């Protein structure tokens, strides 16, 4: 516990002290008083014996005519007659007639049968009764769109504010923090689009704790990450689970752009043998740590390199040589490992190989990796099934045709009738995220001669980090050095 840790601890303590002080003072940023956020609603209530309230709540036809407001009870204490054993049942805001002329027939009949007395009632809603969206609708300028959708990553709320909302960003963040605490401690805003090769977007801290190290649970696994240094999207949990559901426990997953492991780790937990890679050193760090924390080291091999080089290292035979006799294949530790796993698992009735390419902005460009990549003498059985994620600005069915056409252009082979395309989600107006799945076509994947190099083979001069699955316990650098 050194000076740096002490400063971080004191900073977090200071943020919490400030937040607690503001709450005690009933003030939001800008001097807005929480106590001033109040609404009075005129209603009709039924004064009825406490013993008879169950009739009104238990009958769905009757209950449909009650207030039924989120976070509010339909039955209130009768403060005007505290000793009479009565309660007040609050009616729908559509009921204005104290004679119940505009009430539901079933409700009116029940009130007569139970001897209930209709009375005027004023419901007072205070700051604590409103959602963050309802509070902001009262505080932001009239006509301004209220931020209602956001992503939660552990203790962090991530919002994407529009230009017109930026002058009010501190207020928006303070309300979100106040209404979602104490579980939420930080609010960040995306200040620009993702434009770097590591898929990390620039962000600004609007409120709360500057600590960006978060812990998330997804598909039965626990993930830890530095949110400002790696790519993570909680909205893709369903998609992660959907892809993993297509794999059997004896299958193999090659995750070319694995991030911190949202596909790789749930797949390994299912029993799938995984080879995972990411170019971002920070993603690689958290990928290896998440593999270890989920106790899946024996099923996952991790690497940090270019996706093309990663596939080449896995799929080229160890003894492949070029026309000059120079050995260009992967090292025996890497090149033979995938081949051995495929043969062993296919001998036990599994062994289907899936390749995930989750880099929507450019993954289609990497499809040329599969040209002439597989050697018939080394590769056992059918070629892999590729799941490639991408974006399209085309609409409806045209988006499917757009993705197939672009993929086919890179592969050099038609995918009509032998691929599936589906929409993953709407990313923005006029922009879809899709996934195209297909088995690598024979005319694309198989090498025509034993020493023919893959069309897209790239020999990397720089060292790359590779971590083997257990029993190896430490990562390795190409060349055999340990660190």
Protein Blocks (a to p, Z undefined) as FASTA:
>chain_A
ZZklmmmmmmmmmmmmmmmmmmmnopaehhiafklmccddddddddddfklmmmmmmpmk
lmmmmnopghiafbdcdfklmmnopacddddfkbmbfnlmmgcfklmmmmmmnopacddd
dddddfklpcfklmmmmmmcghiacdfbdcdehjaccddddfklmmmmmmmmmmmmmmmm
mkbmbdcddfbdcfbfnopacdddfbhjfbfbdcddeehiacdddfklcccdfklmmmmm
mmmmmpcfkbccddfblonopmmmmmmmnopacddddfblklmmmmmmmmmmnopmlmcc
cddddfklmmmmmmpcfkbccfkopafbdcfklmmmmmmmmmmmmmnopopacdddddfk
lmmmmmmmmgokbcfklpgcjddddddddddfbehjllmmmmmmmmmmmnopafehiacc
ddfbdfbghiacddddddddfklmpcfbfklccfklccdfbdcddddddfbfbdcdehii
aZZ
